[in-house]
Amino acid sequence: MKKVVVIGGGAAGMMAAATAAQQGRQVILLEKNEKLGRKLFLTGKGRCNLTNACDMEKLFENTVTNPKFLYSAFYGFDNRMAMEWFEKAGCPLKTERGERVFPVSDHSSDVIGALVRRLKQWKVKVRLGTEAESLVFRTDEEPVEEKKQNEGPKAVSGVRLADGTVEWADAVIVATGGLSYPLTGSTGDGYRMAEEAGHTVKETFPALAPFVIREEWCRQLQGLALKNVSVSLCEDGKKPFYEGFGEMLFTHFGVSGPLVLSASSFYAGKRKRTDVKLHLDLKPALSPEQVDKRLLRDFEENRNKQFKNALGGLFPVRLIPVMVMLSGIDGEKKAHELTKEERQRFGRMIKDVAMTVEGTRGYAEAVITKGGVHVKEVNPSTMESKKVKGLYFAGEALDVDALTGGFNLQIAWSTGYAAGKAAAERE
């Protein structure tokens, strides 16, 4: 029986192993942790947003890096198929706001449980606490004379484990994840193995990570969440390279929340540049003219109140002192005493509160890793290496990433399925 070895017991690895085993192959899944799916367990604050129920167009729109590469994988195992797969494996699902899909129980353990049931059902041999050290290639085992004659691309023939033994295989799937959440075992092993196999690994960055903000006033707002706001990111005062709408949160180091995490995916490749500003629009539904009318009305209704006490209808209470401070207007001044120029300046600020981005919080707090194995060196239909026969990649090891909302896990399911199916069908 043909044998497939999968390195990594995360989302992509478990899907790849289950798919290859379902085709009747002997499959061995190597996981260096003592449990499968450690990162999956933490996903979505333990609830596991496992996919998104949107249409295909939106699936591609939410993929930030190399969406065209994923065309075959997405259509081969799309979000509807993923949902059906988990429901049939005994994990009932529900769809929430933003078409995000969760297990009905709100427990990520149920998603892992569904995968583990399939691994057992299709007789995958799971080896926990087993670290893969390196790939073994056919040319490594050949005598020197045969190596000279072997002009074709090299082929993989197994995996050398940390204890020095070799797990021989007809196909190997590298699904080791990236560098984010290193405590779960994501330490970039797959990138090293890919480079040893002759692959190019695109530079990696923490993505879907909170921003560190220079301005001290941000710290004063720690814990304050803002809904229905929009942000844009600009570099050196140029046109925005990211614009988004949603929720954000002030923290002890800067800003976080879904909106900021998405913005960070576009910032990741620009981290070496110095002057990146985050522009916050507190009233995106209103035009500058409408904001000015609103201020006129509020100041008239509260005309004898101090400026700082006339803003209750506009902002959360904790935000008011910061807005007053940033405006440069005397907070003790009566509302009716504000000049037209002061009012209009304040209105412009409501539409554009600027913050200086100093960087992201790094891999320890990044949901995913941007960068990875160069997709031009991988067959998009099968996930097989174009450089090494029988070597496949799946999930975060590849240079593909998406926004929050279940899209990154859909990439894991789709690429894992494609790799598992192709590895099993390989002659």
N, C-alpha and C positions, 0 to 999 in steps of 0.2 A: 504494500500500500504506500502511495506517495505520502511523504511527511512534510508538514509545514510547521515552522517554528515562528511564533510571534513574540517579539520583545516588547513588553509593556502591558500591564493589566489595567489600563485606563479605559476611557470611553471608546476610542478608536481601536485599541488592541483587543478588547473583549468582543466588539462587533466583528472585527476581522477574523478572530479565532472561531467564533460561533458560525460565521458564514462559511469558512473553509471546511469546518467539521460537518456542517449540514450537507455538504457536497460529497461526504463519505471519505474525506481525507483524515489521516492520523494527524492530530494537531497538538502541539505542546505550547503552552502559554507561560512565559517566564516573567515573573514579577518580583522585584527586589524587596518590596514591602511585605509585611506579614498579612496584609489584607488587599483585596482587589478594590479598585476604584476610589482610592483615598482622596484624590482631588475632586472627583465626581460627588463624593459625599458632602463636600463643602460648597458646591455650586449653588448659586442663588440663595445664599445664607442658609443652606441646608434643605432648601425646598426643591432644588434642581429644575431649572427652566430648560427642559430637554430639547425643545425645538420651537419653531414659530409656525402658526397655522396660516401664514400669508400665502399669496399666490407666488408663482415662480419668479416673476419679474422683481418682486420685492425681495425675494431671497438673494437674487444677484445684486440688487441695489445696496443691500446691507452688508455685502461682502466687500471689504476695503481693499484687500490685496489679492491680485490675480483671480478675479471672478471668472474670466473666460476659461481658465484652466479647469475650473470645477464644473463646466457645462455637462460633460458626460457623467460625472459622479453624481451630480444633483439629479439629473434626469433618470439615472440608473437606480437611485434609491432616494426618492424625494421626501419631503416632510410628511406627506400623507402616508407614505409607505412606512416611514419610521414610527408614526403614531400607531398605525395598525400593528406593526411588529411588537411594540411594547404592550399594547392592549391584549394581544393574543398570548403574550408571555406572562400575563397575569398582573399587569400594572395599569389599572384604569386611569384615564387622563382627563383633564379639564382645561379649558381655554379661558384665559383672563384678558384684562385690558392690554391693548397693543398686540393682541393675538398670540401672547406668550402661553406656551403649553407647560403644564405642571402635572405631577401625579396627584390624583384626587386627595390622597392622604397628606399632601404637603411634606412628604418625607423622601429625601433623596435615596434613602436606603431601599425604597421600593423599586427605584429604577435599577440600582445595582442588583437587587434581588432578582429582577426579571432577566438580566443578563446572565447572572450566575446559574439560574435555572436552565437556560438554553445551553450554557457551557456543559452542564451536567448531562442534560438530555442527549446532546450530540457527542458526549464522551471526550471532551477536551481534557487533556492531562494538564492540570494547573500546578505549576511549581512555584510556590511562594517562598520568599526569603532567598531567592536565587538571582544573583546579579550577573548580567551579561557583560563580559569584558570587551570582546571584539568579535568581528565577523571573520569567518574562515572562508577563503576562496579556493576554488579548484586548482588554480595555478600554484597556490602555496604547497599543495601536496604532490605536484608533479615533479619528476626528475628534471634536471636542468635541460637535458636534450629535448624533452617534450615541451618544456616551457618555450624554447626557441621556435618550435614548430607551431605552437598555439598562437596564431595571429589574430584570432577573433576576440571579441570582448570577453573579459573574464567572467566566471560564474561563481555565485556563492554556493558553499557546500555545507555551511553550518555556523554555529555560534560557540565561541570559546567562553566558558563561564569563569567567574572570579576564582573558583577553586582549581582551575587549570584543565578541567575536563571539557570535552567538546560534545555538543548536542548536534549530531549530523542532521542535515535536512535537504530536501529537494527545492525548497523555497523558504525564504526568511522575510518576515514583515517587521519593519522597524516602526514601532508606534510608542515611542518613549516620551512623548510630550515635549514641552519646551523648557523654559527656565523659570517660569512663574510658579509661585508657591513652592519654593525648593524643599520645604519641610515635608511635602508629600512625595518627594523622590524625584521631582523634575529638576535634574541637574545637568541637562544638556548632553547626556550620553549619546543620544541619537545623532547629534550634530558631529560629534567626534567620529563616530562610526561611519557616517556618510563621507566625511573628509578622507578617512582612511581608505574608503572604497573609490576615491577619485572624484567625489562630487564637490561642487561649489556650494558653500553655505552662505547665504546672504546675511549681512550683518543683523544681529538681533537687538531688539529694544523691548523694554517693558511696555505693554499696551493695555488698554482698558485699566488705567492706573490713575489714582488721584493726583491732582496738581499741587505742587508746593508754590505758594504765592509770597512775593516779597513784602507787600504792604502789611504793616502791623495791625491795621484795623480789622483785617480778616479774622485774626485770632479772637477779637472781642465778640465775634458773632458765632463762636464755636457751638455747634449743635443746632443752629438755625437752619431749617429746611425751607426752600422756596419752590413753589409749584408754578407751572405755566409761565416760565420765564424763557428767554432765548439768549444764547451766547454765540459769539463769533471769535475766531482766533485770527490775528493778523501778525505778520512779521514785518518789522521795519516800516510800519505804517502803510504797507501795501494792501491790496484787495484781500478780503478774508479768504483763508484756505479751508476754513470749516465754519459752518453755521448750523445750529441745531436748536430744538425747542423741547422743553421737558422740565425735569426736577433736578435741583442741585442742593448741596449741603455744605455749610461752612464747617471747617474742622480746626483743630489746634495747629495745623501746619498750612492750611490753605482751603481748597475746595474739593468736593467729591460728589457722589451721586451719579445716576445714570447718564445725565446730560454731559457731565464732565468726563466720565469714563469714555464715552463715545468720542468726545473731542480729543482725548489723549491718543487715540489710534491714529489720528491725522497729524498730531504733534510729534509722534515717536521718531520719525525719520528726520525731524528738524531740530533735535535736541542740542546739536552742536552750535546752533545759531543763537545769538545773544538776545535780540530784542523781540520777544514774542509777547503780545498783549492779549488778554482775555477781556472781551467787551461784553458786559452784562446789560441786557435790556429788561428792566423790571416790569414794563407794560407793553409787551410785544403786540397786543391786540389793538393798541391805540396808536394813531399817527401822532407826530410831534404837535400838530395843530389841536388834535383831540386832547392830548395831555395838557396843553396850555389852557384849553377851555375847562378841563376838569380842575386844574389848579385855581383858576379864576373863581369857579363855583365854590370850591372848598374854602378858599381864603375869604370869600364874601360871607359864607355861612358862619365862619369862625373869626370874623373880622377883628373882634376885640381880644382874641386869644393870642398868646405868644406864638411865634412861628413854629417853635418846637412842639407846641401842643395842638397845632392845627393840621397835623399830618396823620392822625389816627385812622382815617378812612383810606389812606393810600398804602401804608406799609405795616408789616408786623411791628409790634411795640419795640422789640429789641433792635430793629433796623433803624428806627427813627434817629437816635443820637448820632449814629454813624453817618447817615445821610445829611444831617444838619452840619456835622463837622466837615464832611467833604464839600459841601456847598460853599463854605466860607461866609455864610450869612449868619448874623448874630441871632442865636436861638431865642433871645429875650425880646427881640423886635416883634411888635404887633403885626398880625397877618396883613392888616389893611395898610401898613406902612411900607411893605415891600414894593420896590420899584418894578416897573415893567421889565427892565433889563435883568433884575435879580430873579424874577419869576420865570422868565424865559430861559435863563441860564440853568436854573434848577430843573426845569422841564427837560432840557437837553441832557442833563446828568441822569435823570430817571431813565432815559432811553439809552444811556451809555455810561455805565460805571466801569472804569478801566482798572484792570489789575495786571501786574507783571508776573509772567510765568517763569519761575526759576528752574523748573524741571518736574519730573514725576517722582513718586515715592519708591520706585524701584521694583524689582521682581518679587520681593516678599509680599507686596500688596497688589501686584498686577494680576488681573484675571487671566491674561494670555500673554504669549510672546509673539512679537512681530519679527519677521525674518525666518530663516530656516533653509531647508534644502531647496536649491534653485529649481523651480518647476519646469524650466526648459529642458532639464536633464531627466525628466520623469514623464512617462507615457500617461496622458490625462485620462485615457479610457480604462487603463488597468492599474495605474499607480506603480508600474514596474520601472525600475531604473533603466535608463537608456545606456548606461555604462557597464552595469553588472547584471548578467542574466540571473533570474530567480530572486532578485532583491527588490522588495517593495517598500513603499513608505505610506504612512497613513496619519491623519490628524495633525497635531500641532508641530510635528517634526518638519512638516512642509512649510514653505513660505506662502501661507494663506492665512488670513484672519478676517474677522467680521466684527460688527458692532454688537452691543448687548441686546438681549431679547431672545436667546435660544439659538442664534445663528451659528455660533462657534461649535456648539454641540452637534448641530446638523451637519457641519463640515466633517466632524469626527465620524458620525454614523455613515455618511455618504462615502467618504474616502476609505473608511474601514471595511465597508461592505464591498466596494470595488476591488480593494486589495485582496480581501479574503476570497472573493469569487474567482479572481484572475489567478491567484496562487494555486487554488484547488484545481482549476481547469488546465493549468500548465502541463504540457507534455513532458 
